[in-house]
Amino acid sequence: MKKIFLILLLFGATTIYSQTTSSYFFYINGKKFVKPVKYILYNYTKDAKKTSKKRIYFYIQGEMFVFLSKKHKLDTCNIKCLKKK
């Protein structure tokens, strides 16, 4: 009985702790920083895109990125407006 109680206590403590931490921040030497915004350059001629329910999967150069409509924002930019160097 004690083992079951300890296992439930440990499981409850880890569940509560994991839900209170935020995934939008990271820490360096005790200082809190906001995670940077990441953009994906999607080329429809070379890369693949699959849609299922509320998720969009991007397969770009061997990597997979998942777009969740509730969590992420969709932002578009025409490639022609970027300056070539």
RARARA-V497120 format. One record per pair of residues at least 24 apart in sequence whose ideal C-beta (glycine too) atoms are under 10 Angstrom apart, sorted by the first residue. I is the first residue (numbers start at 1). J is the second residue. Records with the same first field share a line. If there is no record, write none. Layout:
BEGIN
I->J, J
END
This chain:
BEGIN
23->71
37->73, 75
38->65, 72
39->75, 77
40->65, 67
41->77, 79, 82
42->76, 79
43->79
END
